[in-house]
Amino acid sequence: MNVIDCQIVETRELRAMARHMDKLQGKVERLERDRAVLFWMFVIASMALGYVLANVPV
């Protein structure tokens, strides 16, 4: 059986951890927004390239 050590977490450590988690969550949200923007930029650029290539006279 494993022995579990219990530690008392100080309020200041808990607040510091909460701030750190909030900062990481903000970074995740920003990356999700950036990913969505880049996806739609790729879709629009692909459609524009397809349109240009389809209208090239042979």
Protein Blocks (a to p, Z undefined) as FASTA:
>chain_A
ZZdddddddfklmmmmmmmmmmmmmmmmmmmmmmmmmmmmmmmmmmmmmmmmmmpcZZ
